[in-house]
Amino acid sequence: MSLIPLTSRGNATYQVLRGLSEDRRARRQAGSTLIDGEHLLESALAAGITPRRLVFSERALAGAAAVWRERLPEITTVVLADSLFASLSPVESPTGLLAEIPIPRVVNENARFVVLLEDIQDPGNLGALLRTAAAAGVEQAYLSTACADAWSPKCLRGGQGAHFRLAIEERADLVAVARQIPVHAAVLGARQSLFELDLRGVVGFAFGNEGAGLSEALRARAKPFTIPMSDQVESLNVAAAAAICLFERVRQRS
């Protein structure tokens, strides 16, 4: 059966997809989001997530569309004119494939390695943090209410599939989490170095806003440490600091 591309911005289906692409509230209400490209779709499928619909650009009809329609024949397929598709894609050079997926609601109550992310504003930074966390073996990520949306297309793109290998709880009470498990946080002037910590058991790391750092309430619950660095450098990007900290635990347990 041939597929006729949708060409009108007023089309109801396009409006729904645009909401999922641009609006956090629309994603929350629908319980779904858009992922871009075959890599993320493969990652979602590997995690047992079934797409609600596939969205192709008109240009992709002869290539990716044919392959995925054959692999997932039971999934609703939508084709958009190339200009409409480009307006939904989070990248400058669209892949031609989007998929609407349900947002996983998973909490790992037995997690032994967690991250607490407070007010991370940039979705690209948040995606990079989640990607690093997944690579280091983190099991649970807690995100504060003021964090960027973990399930925005830009954050998903930055995570490169990490979202599907972590339990992610948004709008979490980070101070309450820090009362339940040992949580460490990098603090300027702390007496203890990261490399002096014992990170072999249950452990959490807290990382704060790109400019303001951690709130006083969360910092008061965390065990402070420093990351040794050159005197000529004052601080690290939050994603770089997270990589150093999380992989120190990997090193200690290897």
Secondary structure, 3 states (H helix, E strand, C coil): CCCCCECCCCCHHHHHHHHHHHCHHHHHHHCEEEEECHHHHHHHHHCCCCCCEEEEEHHHHHCHHHHHHHHCCCCEEEEECHHHHHHHCCCCCCCCEEEEEECCCCCCCCCCEEEEECCCCCHHHHHHHHHHHHHHCCCEEEECCCCCCCCCHHHHHHHCCHHHHCEEECCCCHHHHHHHCCEEEECCCCCCEHHHCCCCCCEEEEECECCCECCHHHHHHCEEEECCCCCCCCCCCHHHHHHHHHHHHHHHHC
